[in-house]
Amino acid sequence: MHGVKLVNNLNANYMPSRHTQISLQYGSKYVRDTIDGTDYKGYTDLIGTEIRHDLMQRWDIGLFGSVMRSLNAGVRDYAMGASVGYKVVDNMWLAAGYNVRGMSDRDFSNASYRARCPFITLRRKVDQDTFGLNQSAAPIHQTTQQPK
């Protein structure tokens, strides 16, 4: 068995207000493979959205849904659910929720696929500010010489 698989995921966020965030996801996969001398090829995509709204300073709620389509096979699979989130500390967020309907695909599993079940998510933002890389060195003091 040998073949080619191309997978791509795009995620975009939009904030229509300070308290509401809309996330959009588009994942695509093209597979071309030969199994027992027979050639197979197909295109699958994943389209999803999540809407989160702040209830209070640390608490938020969210609803999400997605559809995965296999265009050559004419198959569709859906996922949907809801969650409650809590800001533990700056740049750390914890959520608990339930996927009412779920799906699974190992190529999209790192891009927020949703299996049917309860879940807990912990996210931590780590960037250059976390490690103090944006802090400039000690300021350079210029001295001016007075004329003699």
Order of alpha helices (4+ residues) and beta strands (2+ residues): beta-beta-beta-beta-beta-beta-beta
